């Protein structure tokens, strides 16, 4: 008789005070930011580590759900996510879902000023965003 070994499976959802991170497909993560929070660099570093853990250190497409919230993220946190975060090398592309002006402005600053090293685009509608994300093909990262 062989002894059964339990295989440890990674969690499919990680819940934090400032966000929820969910793995919805083998190559897809969804970040849902909480309402009325301030995201500092420490939160960005935690998010980065969670993305690596939930993806299994494999390439992924990112859906950033920022609709119906009134939150803020510091310039240092935006810069960390775009320029320093180890997970940025795993991201194939990202969509930022927004439906209000303040969050849209933050998303534009992130894409235009901080310039993440992967394709990113702002959308209002999730279905349209998913279609755009589905068309992205992974490229080789350095």
C-alpha positions as CSV (number, residue, x, y, z in Angstrom):
1,X,0.0,0.0,0.0
2,X,1.4,3.4,-1.0
3,X,1.1,6.3,1.3
4,X,-0.9,9.3,-0.1
5,X,1.0,12.6,-0.1
6,X,-0.9,15.8,0.1
7,X,0.1,18.3,-2.4
8,X,0.1,21.8,-1.2
9,X,-1.9,24.0,-3.5
10,X,-1.4,27.8,-3.6
11,X,-4.3,29.9,-2.3
12,X,-6.7,31.2,-5.0
13,X,-7.5,34.4,-3.1
14,X,-5.4,36.6,-0.9
15,X,-7.3,39.2,1.2
16,X,-5.5,42.3,2.6
17,X,-6.8,45.5,4.2
18,X,-6.1,47.5,1.0
19,X,-6.8,44.9,-1.7
20,X,-8.0,41.5,-2.7
21,X,-5.9,39.4,-5.1
22,X,-7.5,36.5,-6.9
23,X,-6.2,34.0,-9.4
24,X,-9.0,33.4,-11.9
25,X,-7.1,31.4,-14.5
26,X,-3.7,29.8,-14.9
27,X,-2.3,33.1,-16.4
28,X,-4.6,35.7,-14.9
29,X,-4.7,37.6,-11.7
30,X,-7.3,40.2,-10.5
31,X,-6.5,42.9,-8.0
32,X,-9.5,44.6,-6.5
33,X,-8.6,47.7,-4.5
34,X,-10.6,48.5,-1.4
35,X,-12.5,51.8,-1.1
36,X,-11.1,54.7,0.9
37,X,-7.6,53.4,1.4
38,X,-4.2,55.0,0.9
39,X,-1.7,52.7,-0.8
40,X,1.9,53.4,0.4
41,X,5.1,51.7,-0.8
42,X,4.8,49.1,1.9
43,X,1.4,48.0,0.5
44,X,2.9,48.0,-3.0
45,X,5.7,45.7,-1.8
46,X,3.2,43.4,-0.2
47,X,1.1,43.3,-3.4
48,X,4.2,42.5,-5.4
49,X,5.1,39.6,-3.2
50,X,1.5,38.3,-3.3
51,X,1.4,38.5,-7.1
52,X,4.6,36.4,-7.3
53,X,3.2,33.9,-4.8
54,X,-0.2,33.5,-6.3
55,X,1.1,33.3,-9.9
56,X,3.6,30.6,-8.8
57,X,6.4,32.8,-10.2
58,X,5.0,32.4,-13.7
59,X,3.9,34.9,-16.3
60,X,0.4,36.4,-15.9
61,X,-2.0,39.0,-17.2
62,X,-3.3,41.4,-14.7
63,X,-6.8,42.9,-14.3
64,X,-6.8,45.9,-11.9
65,X,-10.3,46.5,-10.6
66,X,-10.6,50.1,-9.5
67,X,-14.2,50.9,-10.2
68,X,-16.5,52.3,-7.6
69,X,-13.7,53.3,-5.2
70,X,-12.3,56.5,-3.9
71,X,-8.7,55.5,-2.9
72,X,-5.3,56.9,-3.5
73,X,-1.8,55.5,-4.2
74,X,1.5,57.4,-3.5
75,X,3.9,58.3,-6.2
76,X,6.5,56.1,-4.5
77,X,4.2,53.1,-4.6
78,X,3.4,53.7,-8.3
79,X,7.1,54.1,-9.1
80,X,8.0,50.9,-7.2
81,X,5.3,48.9,-9.0
82,X,6.4,50.2,-12.5
83,X,10.2,50.2,-12.0
84,X,11.4,48.1,-9.1
85,X,8.9,45.4,-8.3
86,X,10.2,41.9,-9.1
87,X,6.7,40.9,-10.4
88,X,6.9,43.4,-13.2
89,X,9.0,41.0,-15.2
90,X,6.2,38.4,-14.9
91,X,3.4,40.6,-16.1
92,X,2.4,40.1,-19.7
93,X,0.0,43.0,-19.7
94,X,-2.5,44.8,-17.5
95,X,-5.9,46.5,-17.8
96,X,-7.0,49.1,-15.4
97,X,-10.8,49.2,-14.9
98,X,-11.9,52.7,-13.8
99,X,-15.2,54.6,-13.8
100,X,-14.4,57.9,-12.0
101,X,-12.2,60.8,-12.8
102,X,-9.7,60.7,-9.8
103,X,-8.9,57.1,-10.4
104,X,-8.7,57.6,-14.1
105,X,-6.1,60.4,-13.5
106,X,-4.1,58.1,-11.3
107,X,-4.2,55.3,-13.9
108,X,-3.0,57.8,-16.6
109,X,-0.1,59.0,-14.4
110,X,0.9,55.3,-13.8
111,X,0.9,54.5,-17.5
112,X,2.2,57.8,-19.0
113,X,4.7,58.9,-16.3
114,X,5.8,55.8,-14.5
115,X,5.7,53.7,-17.7
116,X,5.4,50.1,-16.6
117,X,7.5,47.7,-18.9
118,X,4.4,45.8,-20.1
119,X,1.4,46.9,-22.2
120,X,-1.3,48.6,-20.1
121,X,-4.6,50.2,-21.0
122,X,-7.5,51.9,-19.2
123,X,-11.0,50.6,-19.7
124,X,-14.5,51.3,-18.3
125,X,-16.0,47.9,-19.3
126,X,-14.6,44.6,-18.1
127,X,-15.6,42.7,-21.2
128,X,-13.8,45.0,-23.6
129,X,-10.8,45.0,-21.3
130,X,-10.7,41.2,-21.3
131,X,-10.8,41.0,-25.1
132,X,-7.8,43.4,-25.3
133,X,-6.0,41.4,-22.7
134,X,-6.7,38.1,-24.5
135,X,-5.0,39.4,-27.6
136,X,-1.7,40.1,-25.8
137,X,1.1,37.6,-26.5
138,X,3.8,37.0,-24.0
139,X,7.2,38.5,-24.9
140,X,10.6,37.5,-23.6
141,X,11.6,39.6,-20.6
142,X,15.2,40.4,-19.5
